[in-house]
Amino acid sequence: MPPFGEYVPAVRSGHQLWVGGHFGTRPDGTIWTGKVGAGVSQEEACEAARSAALSLLATVRAELGSLDQVARVVHVYGVVNSAPDFLGQTAVVDAASKVLVDVLGERGRHARLAVGVAALPGELVLEVEAVLEVSTPAGVQEGAAG
């Protein structure tokens, strides 16, 4: 999905890939919007988180050419659009974390922060971003002598 502003979806720096915020979409392509705990259930938010993680992985694959270059997911930051009394942000973002581990195995295990906020742009249910370690640094072709 293209960015919605003056930024790029991912930036490589040395052996790191910084992947910007990704949001969830439903199977019909519509974006998950609303506030968790006030119109959006925790289960629905988990679906949005799984979709956001898959979208994030698609961005990683597009940037690196293959998920094989992911040495490990270092850090994940999840932001959940939450009603004041909703306290399940960790469970929601854990749904995204599980996708990363399911797809990448042990390379997908990471440090993480999950927070709730009063609002997100476009009323998004959540955003998930990540920092990854990649096996080949930026500017170097995999397999090239160096």
C-alpha positions as CSV (number, residue, x, y, z in Angstrom):
1,M,0.0,0.0,0.0
2,P,1.5,3.4,-0.9
3,P,2.2,5.9,1.9
4,F,-0.3,8.6,2.7
5,G,2.1,11.5,3.0
6,E,5.7,12.7,2.6
7,Y,7.4,9.5,3.8
8,V,8.4,6.1,2.4
9,P,7.1,2.8,3.7
10,A,10.6,1.5,4.7
11,V,14.1,2.9,5.1
12,R,17.3,0.8,5.0
13,S,20.3,1.9,7.1
14,G,23.2,-0.5,7.2
15,H,21.9,-3.8,8.5
16,Q,18.6,-2.3,9.7
17,L,15.3,-1.9,8.0
18,W,12.9,0.6,9.6
19,V,9.3,-0.1,8.5
20,G,6.8,2.6,9.1
21,G,3.3,2.2,10.5
22,H,0.9,-0.3,8.8
23,F,-2.8,-0.6,9.4
24,G,-5.2,-3.5,9.0
25,T,-7.6,-4.1,6.2
26,R,-10.6,-6.4,6.0
27,P,-10.7,-9.2,3.4
28,D,-12.8,-6.9,1.1
29,G,-10.0,-4.3,1.2
30,T,-11.7,-1.8,3.5
31,I,-9.6,-0.3,6.2
32,W,-10.3,-1.2,9.8
33,T,-11.5,2.0,11.6
34,G,-12.9,2.8,14.9
35,K,-12.1,2.7,18.6
36,V,-11.4,-0.6,20.4
37,G,-13.7,-1.0,23.3
38,A,-16.2,1.5,21.8
39,G,-17.6,0.0,18.6
40,V,-14.7,-2.3,17.8
41,S,-14.2,-5.5,19.7
42,Q,-10.9,-6.8,20.9
43,E,-11.4,-9.8,18.5
44,E,-11.9,-7.4,15.6
45,A,-8.8,-5.4,16.6
46,C,-6.8,-8.6,16.6
47,E,-8.0,-9.3,13.1
48,A,-6.8,-5.8,12.1
49,A,-3.4,-6.4,13.8
50,R,-2.9,-9.7,11.9
51,S,-3.7,-7.9,8.7
52,A,-1.4,-5.0,9.5
53,A,1.4,-7.5,10.2
54,L,0.9,-9.2,6.9
55,S,0.9,-5.8,5.1
56,L,4.1,-5.0,7.0
57,L,5.7,-8.3,5.8
58,A,4.6,-7.5,2.2
59,T,6.5,-4.1,2.5
60,V,9.6,-5.9,3.8
61,R,9.5,-8.4,1.0
62,A,9.1,-5.6,-1.6
63,E,12.0,-3.7,0.0
64,L,14.4,-6.6,0.3
65,G,13.2,-8.8,-2.5
66,S,12.7,-11.8,-0.2
67,L,11.9,-12.4,3.5
68,D,15.0,-14.6,3.5
69,Q,17.1,-11.5,4.1
70,V,15.4,-10.9,7.4
71,A,18.0,-11.9,10.1
72,R,15.5,-11.0,12.8
73,V,12.7,-8.7,13.8
74,V,14.3,-6.5,16.5
75,H,11.4,-4.3,17.7
76,V,7.7,-3.9,17.1
77,Y,5.7,-0.8,18.2
78,G,1.9,-1.1,18.1
79,V,-0.5,1.8,18.7
80,V,-4.1,0.9,19.4
81,N,-7.0,3.5,19.0
82,S,-8.6,2.8,22.4
83,A,-11.6,3.8,24.5
84,P,-10.5,5.1,27.9
85,D,-11.5,1.9,29.7
86,F,-10.0,-0.5,27.1
87,L,-6.9,-2.2,28.6
88,G,-6.2,-5.0,26.1
89,Q,-3.6,-3.3,23.9
90,T,-1.0,-6.0,24.6
91,A,-3.4,-8.8,23.5
92,V,-4.2,-6.8,20.3
93,V,-0.6,-6.2,19.3
94,D,0.2,-9.7,20.3
95,A,-1.9,-10.9,17.3
96,A,0.6,-9.0,15.0
97,S,3.5,-10.5,16.9
98,K,2.2,-14.0,16.4
99,V,2.0,-13.4,12.6
100,L,5.7,-12.4,12.6
101,V,6.7,-15.5,14.5
102,D,4.4,-17.8,12.5
103,V,6.0,-16.5,9.2
104,L,9.6,-16.0,10.3
105,G,10.0,-18.6,13.1
106,E,12.5,-17.6,15.7
107,R,13.7,-14.7,13.5
108,G,10.3,-13.2,14.2
109,R,10.7,-13.0,18.0
110,H,11.2,-9.4,19.0
111,A,11.0,-6.7,21.7
112,R,7.8,-4.8,21.7
113,L,5.8,-1.9,23.0
114,A,2.0,-1.8,22.8
115,V,0.2,1.4,23.7
116,G,-3.3,2.8,23.6
117,V,-4.0,6.3,22.2
118,A,-7.1,8.5,22.2
119,A,-7.1,8.8,18.3
120,L,-5.3,7.8,15.2
121,P,-5.3,9.5,11.7
122,G,-8.3,8.5,9.7
123,E,-9.8,6.7,12.8
124,L,-7.5,3.7,12.1
125,V,-8.0,0.9,14.7
126,L,-4.2,0.5,15.0
127,E,-0.8,1.0,13.5
128,V,2.1,-1.4,13.7
129,E,5.7,-0.5,12.9
130,A,8.9,-2.5,13.1
131,V,12.7,-2.4,13.1
132,L,14.4,-5.4,11.5
133,E,18.0,-6.6,11.1
134,V,18.8,-7.7,7.6
135,S,21.5,-10.0,6.4
136,T,22.8,-7.7,3.7
137,P,23.4,-4.0,4.4
138,A,21.9,-1.3,2.3
139,G,23.7,-0.8,-1.1
140,V,25.2,-4.3,-1.2
141,Q,23.9,-6.9,-3.5
142,E,23.3,-10.3,-1.8
143,G,26.0,-12.7,-2.9
144,A,28.4,-9.9,-4.1
145,A,32.0,-10.1,-3.0
146,G,33.0,-7.3,-0.8
